[in-house]
Amino acid sequence: SLDKLKEKLRKVPPPRNFKKSVFCRKGPGIIAEIKRFSPSAGILREDLDLSYFARVYEKNGASAISVLIDGKFFGGNLKDLSEVRKASSLPVLAKEFIIDEYQIFEARLYGADAVLLIARVLDKKKLSRLYQLAKGLKISPVIEVHSPEDVEKISHLPPPLIIGINNRDLESFEVNLDVTEKILPLLSRSHLVISESGIKTSADIRVLREKGIRAFLVGEAILRSSNPASKLRQLCHG
């Protein structure tokens, strides 16, 4: 029950500062992602050693780690979250399709320092409620947008927000880095922006940094690499 969950939360160590870790650094803030598979990429790493990847990510310059806890589409679960958090001292972003309060409490219980709220799957009122709940639990809500309609849903929330611009269309799975360019002018300049999906090279990061983006969420490019540590280092020095 929710009450039991809230009771357990009292014993959870305080959250790590996701915002500070990702946005207060000289180079690009890289949020390195851990997932077994995805609807668009298929199987990435079935034999995924979460603790190993968490350590590789921390040692090679990641600012935070994103963990897919959605089972149906990404093969993840809540235990993955606590395993990753124990293996590294970086803040951890929990990613799933969050549609109710219970999921946020649960993610926090398993160690989330930040949670993803996808504007596309929430109405304005629900988004606002979940945003306030995350803030109340002292974790960073990262609001994901992909279209002008999504941006409209955050217009009533006070800046600065942490906004993730997803370059991937969740219906067609098509990826286009121009999405970040199109959405950026619609956002308040005080927002802290992460570009998500389709970022494969340091060149991609350079192009987006010139547009004013400071943080990047990268999964596939690192997980598919024959040398994840070296791939991550290249991206961090983008």
Secondary structure, DSSP 8 states (H G I E B T S, - for coil): -HHHHHHHHTTS-----HHHHHHSSSS-EEEEEE-SEETTTEES-TT--HHHHHHHHHHTT-SEEEEE--HHHH---HHHHHHHHHH-SS-EEEES---SHHHHHHHHHTT-SEEEEEGGGS-HHHHHHHHHHHHHTT-EEEEEE-SHHHHHHTTTS-S--EEEEE-B-TTT--B-THHHHHHGGGS-TTSEEEEES---SHHHHHHHHHTT--EEEE-HHHHTSSSHHHHHHHHHT-
